[in-house]
Amino acid sequence: MRKLLTTTCSPDQHEHNGVCCKRCPKGTHMSAHCNESSETQCKRCAQGFFTENQNYIDNCLACTSCDPHHHLQTSKDCTEISNRKCGCVEGFYCTQPSGNVEDHCEKCEAVHRCPPGHGVSARPNSTHDTVCEPCPPGTFNNETDYVTPCRTHTGCLDLGRSVLSEGTTERDAKCGDFVSRCHWMIPASLWAGLIVTLILIFIGVVCVKSKRRRKAVITAVNFQNFVPPALPPDVIEYPGSQELESLTVNKKPCAVEVDGVLECDGVSVNMLSEKCAAFSMPDTCMTFFSEPFESGPFRSEPQEDDWPGL
């Protein structure tokens, strides 16, 4: 504080009753003037009030309110050193910004919504409306809003699907089921599988037959040229003896053929020649007699001394 004489007060002072008084800082207001003996008395702004600059006013300024009925909303809260700032709600843009307050709007209007067949080329912001444009060929938009641009039609063929309906500027293309591009693949795969299966079966059969052929011992017992020995009298006398068993192969009878008839002292005996059938079994076809008939006629040929009466 100083007495005003011939010079002016500094920018941070103001003149009161010929005295240069100190201004109150922002966020406060003057509660008492200065005088020759005391400085200016300042008081802090209450909530909802503010001062943005140094001042010498009696009261702080009231904060601006954002009226929702005018589609306004608070974009920045009020403090003791700054006023509240208002902006437009979603879907509106500012048509009347404040001339002396930056980023503050006083009036809002609804943004334009692009209809189907038109897409958004520029979205709206706080101060500009939506910019719409017609969808070019190959694109579409089926929405009515201010955010969706024109979109490219779905490429059904690129996805391997059939086309049920072509796309327009207002709707997308509609795709059908998947389309097979290689019609020969399924039949070819089936034929390939069948051929491989047949080859495996053939190889298996050949292997089994070869294994059996290696293991099998096939002996053809042929008595076609067999000259029967002279039979002893007891055999001639009892030609129907049950002691003589049938020829067998693995407990299966061999084929028996009648070659001729042997006559001795008025007794006829059928001469047999045996042919064993060829079996695919590893055992040899054997001709044998029962155990009780241990001294059978085929074990040794009788000598002259064995014949009675000779």
Phi and psi in degrees as a GROMACS rama.xvg file:
@    title "Ramachandran Plot"
@    xaxis  label "Phi"
@    yaxis  label "Psi"
@TYPE xy
-148.542  157.48  ARG-2
-76.5629  126.049  LYS-3
-74.35  118.261  LEU-4
-109.909  -95.6373  LEU-5
-111.89  -14.8734  THR-6
-92.8471  160.051  THR-7
-89.2163  163.53  THR-8
-75.2429  155.854  CYS-9
-72.5808  166.601  SER-10
-60.419  -28.9138  PRO-11
-91.3079  15.8688  ASP-12
-129.864  163.299  GLN-13
-137.425  159.759  HIS-14
-94.1136  132.753  GLU-15
-142.451  116.078  HIS-16
55.0314  41.5514  ASN-17
76.5197  10.9992  GLY-18
-120.091  136.071  VAL-19
-81.3646  111.517  CYS-20
-103.711  147.472  CYS-21
-72.2705  137.156  LYS-22
-77.8052  156.341  ARG-23
-81.9411  142.262  CYS-24
-68.7872  165.077  PRO-25
-64.4807  146.385  LYS-26
90.8487  -0.891235  GLY-27
-135.576  170.788  THR-28
-138.029  166.301  HIS-29
-78.3286  128.938  MET-30
-104.314  -19.482  SER-31
-157.176  137.953  ALA-32
-72.2042  161.282  HIS-33
-85.3795  166.538  CYS-34
-145.393  -170.195  ASN-35
-67.9521  -18.1482  GLU-36
-112.961  -8.89298  SER-37
-143.517  152.692  SER-38
-81.1756  169.041  GLU-39
-63.9032  137.588  THR-40
-95.584  126.909  GLN-41
-116.65  153.304  CYS-42
-136.014  141.857  LYS-43
-69.8404  144.532  ARG-44
-68.9327  142.207  CYS-45
-75.6124  168.13  ALA-46
-64.1843  136.302  GLN-47
89.3662  4.57287  GLY-48
-132.948  159.692  PHE-49
-157.486  161.291  PHE-50
-139.134  127.913  THR-51
-92.8717  -13.7699  GLU-52
-136.576  172.687  ASN-53
-62.6236  141.65  GLN-54
-149.323  169.939  ASN-55
-138.73  42.6759  TYR-56
-99.6312  157.915  ILE-57
-76.5486  -30.482  ASP-58
-136.761  151.683  ASN-59
-72.636  160.792  CYS-60
-85.7094  143.036  LEU-61
-75.827  141.76  ALA-62
-71.1479  145.557  CYS-63
-70.9987  144.658  THR-64
-103.712  146.29  SER-65
-100.869  112.527  CYS-66
-81.8469  116.287  ASP-67
-67.0949  -23.0578  PRO-68
-67.7429  -19.4903  HIS-69
-102.515  18.8056  HIS-70
61.9635  34.1791  HIS-71
-105.494  149.745  LEU-72
-144.477  158.999  GLN-73
-72.3801  123.716  THR-74
-99.8428  -22.477  SER-75
-151.906  127.305  LYS-76
-69.4689  155.777  ASP-77
-78.6057  139.235  CYS-78
-127.204  179.026  THR-79
-71.73  -12.5294  GLU-80
-117.561  -0.162553  ILE-81
-149.156  148.866  SER-82
-80.1181  161.442  ASN-83
-71.4893  143.49  ARG-84
-114.852  140.891  LYS-85
-114.325  146.376  CYS-86
-135.413  174.393  GLY-87
-83.9615  148.849  CYS-88
-72.253  170.112  VAL-89
-59.3322  133.813  GLU-90
91.6107  3.4459  GLY-91
-131.449  156.651  PHE-92
-133.261  157.253  TYR-93
-79.2627  123.895  CYS-94
-105.915  -9.48234  THR-95
-142.049  83.4585  GLN-96
-73.3307  157.352  PRO-97
-68.8748  136.21  SER-98
-74.2065  -27.1006  GLY-99
-118.226  0.281716  ASN-100
-122.793  122.704  VAL-101
-73.3072  142.002  GLU-102
59.0821  33.7449  ASP-103
-126.575  130.809  HIS-104
-113.925  144.693  CYS-105
-111.75  -15.3327  GLU-106
-151.309  138.035  LYS-107
-127.241  152.187  CYS-108
-133.139  156.147  GLU-109
-68.5203  142.906  ALA-110
-76.5236  158.604  VAL-111
-79.8896  138.385  HIS-112
-104.824  129.554  ARG-113
-76.127  130.503  CYS-114
-79.2312  170.08  PRO-115
-56.6803  142.972  PRO-116
90.4856  -9.19824  GLY-117
-127.544  141.479  HIS-118
-116.962  163.188  GLY-119
-82.3892  118.813  VAL-120
-95.7133  -23.1564  SER-121
-147.421  121.572  ALA-122
-73.5234  153.188  ARG-123
-73.9981  156.058  PRO-124
-131.635  -164.183  ASN-125
-65.2151  -21.6599  SER-126
-126.323  -2.3618  THR-127
-131.213  145.749  HIS-128
-82.1698  172.656  ASP-129
-68.6371  147.512  THR-130
-115.9  119.197  VAL-131
-107.895  155.328  CYS-132
-146.121  148.715  GLU-133
-63.8935  144.308  PRO-134
-72.7853  129.503  CYS-135
-73.2502  166.702  PRO-136
-55.4446  140.083  PRO-137
88.9338  -1.41609  GLY-138
-128.125  167.649  THR-139
-155.891  164.266  PHE-140
-151.449  118.496  ASN-141
-106.909  13.5278  ASN-142
-105.339  157.364  GLU-143
-119.138  94.0424  THR-144
-158.494  -171.168  ASP-145
-118.876  21.3763  TYR-146
-128.463  -23.0908  VAL-147
-88.7819  122.954  THR-148
-85.9705  176.099  PRO-149
-68.787  136.276  CYS-150
-116.318  151.165  ARG-151
-72.6355  142.105  THR-152
-60.7922  147.581  HIS-153
-64.9024  130.093  THR-154
-86.4249  89.4541  GLY-155
-59.6468  -44.6692  CYS-156
-64.4904  -36.194  LEU-157
-65.3318  -27.4333  ASP-158
-87.6892  -0.057652  LEU-159
78.0632  24.3498  GLY-160
-118.193  159.442  ARG-161
-79.8015  159.733  SER-162
-100.841  115.536  VAL-163
-83.0699  -39.1581  LEU-164
-150.961  139.663  SER-165
-73.0854  152.386  GLU-166
-79.2036  155.375  GLY-167
-123.703  -173.515  THR-168
-72.7532  -15.2516  THR-169
-111.503  -7.50882  GLU-170
-149.084  156.516  ARG-171
-82.3432  162.979  ASP-172
-68.806  148.495  ALA-173
-110.002  125.423  LYS-174
-99.6497  151.914  CYS-175
-102.938  -149.701  GLY-176
-74.2995  167.561  ASP-177
-68.0349  143.52  PHE-178
-111.975  130.351  VAL-179
-80.6188  124.931  SER-180
-90.3427  -11.9048  ARG-181
-122.31  86.1587  CYS-182
-69.765  -21.94  HIS-183
-82.9189  -11.3995  TRP-184
-66.4275  -42.5426  MET-185
-67.2978  -50.9764  ILE-186
-59.7962  -40.6551  PRO-187
-62.4495  -41.2856  ALA-188
-66.3151  -37.1215  SER-189
-65.8789  -44.9897  LEU-190
-62.3335  -42.2281  TRP-191
-60.791  -43.614  ALA-192
-63.0903  -39.9885  GLY-193
-64.9769  -43.9251  LEU-194
-63.6054  -44.3072  ILE-195
-61.4215  -41.0134  VAL-196
-62.4417  -44.9782  THR-197
-63.3244  -40.403  LEU-198
-62.4928  -43.2984  ILE-199
-63.443  -41.0308  LEU-200
-63.2479  -44.5375  ILE-201
-61.2543  -45.4896  PHE-202
-61.7528  -40.168  ILE-203
-63.1445  -42.6746  GLY-204
-63.9825  -43.897  VAL-205
-61.9284  -42.462  VAL-206
-63.1534  -43.0941  CYS-207
-63.712  -45.2316  VAL-208
-64.4591  -40.8584  LYS-209
-64.0788  -39.8436  SER-210
-65.3562  -42.999  LYS-211
-66.2684  -37.6076  ARG-212
-65.9845  -35.9889  ARG-213
-70.1169  -36.2704  ARG-214
-82.3616  -28.6092  LYS-215
-73.1191  136.511  ALA-216
-116.356  103.751  VAL-217
-103.125  114.147  ILE-218
-116.608  117.594  THR-219
-87.068  112.649  ALA-220
-89.9779  108.522  VAL-221
-117.851  116.247  ASN-222
-108.491  24.7235  PHE-223
-64.0532  -38.8308  GLN-224
-97.7077  13.4939  ASN-225
-74.5103  128.519  PHE-226
-97.3575  110.357  VAL-227
-62.8753  144.042  PRO-228
-75.3077  165.993  PRO-229
-69.8223  129.203  ALA-230
-86.0297  142.257  LEU-231
-69.155  161.096  PRO-232
-59.8719  -37.0157  PRO-233
-64.7485  -32.9074  ASP-234
-74.5319  -38.2389  VAL-235
-66.3213  -37.7107  ILE-236
-69.106  -33.5796  GLU-237
-122.29  70.8837  TYR-238
-69.3405  -19.7429  PRO-239
-95.149  26.858  GLY-240
-59.1095  133.376  SER-241
-78.161  -6.26982  GLN-242
-69.8662  -25.6158  GLU-243
-79.8615  117.64  LEU-244
-91.2814  160.804  GLU-245
-71.1716  151.627  SER-246
-69.9227  136.419  LEU-247
-132.974  153.346  THR-248
-128.7  111.354  VAL-249
52.4078  42.707  ASN-250
68.3311  20.1849  LYS-251
-119.036  133.583  LYS-252
-67.2455  140.941  PRO-253
-80.1853  161.23  CYS-254
-69.7851  135.006  ALA-255
-119.406  130.255  VAL-256
-124.175  148.735  GLU-257
-96.2827  117.696  VAL-258
-89.6112  -39.4385  ASP-259
-173.419  -170.424  GLY-260
-124.932  132.764  VAL-261
-107.183  127.205  LEU-262
-110.309  136.672  GLU-263
-149.853  117.9  CYS-264
52.9827  40.3748  ASP-265
82.0657  0.987464  GLY-266
-106.25  127.169  VAL-267
-97.2905  132.391  SER-268
-127.782  127.717  VAL-269
-71.5933  129.317  ASN-270
-91.5741  132.54  MET-271
-113.826  143.335  LEU-272
-123.261  131.302  SER-273
-104.706  138.245  GLU-274
-125.811  115.201  LYS-275
-82.5313  128.821  CYS-276
-67.2612  151.67  ALA-277
-79.8149  114.329  ALA-278
-106.592  151.388  PHE-279
-87.849  51.6697  SER-280
-121.621  148.436  MET-281
-71.5419  -15.1978  PRO-282
-82.9303  146.696  ASP-283
-83.8175  139.911  THR-284
-69.6655  120.765  CYS-285
-118.238  149.677  MET-286
-111.269  125.31  THR-287
-148.091  171.822  PHE-288
-123.892  165.726  PHE-289
-69.9444  158.344  SER-290
-61.0373  -41.1079  GLU-291
-63.9159  -23.1471  PRO-292
-95.1637  55.5455  PHE-293
-67.836  -35.2027  GLU-294
-98.3755  48.6415  SER-295
-65.977  166.36  GLY-296
-70.8527  -20.3556  PRO-297
-91.4049  1.68642  PHE-298
-78.8622  -36.5156  ARG-299
-155.488  147.864  SER-300
-79.3024  129.373  GLU-301
-63.6081  147.47  PRO-302
-94.9684  171.231  GLN-303
-62.4791  -32.5169  GLU-304
-68.4085  -19.5598  ASP-305
-80.9999  -12.1405  ASP-306
-83.9322  128.303  TRP-307
-71.6157  145.075  PRO-308
78.3658  4.86868  GLY-309
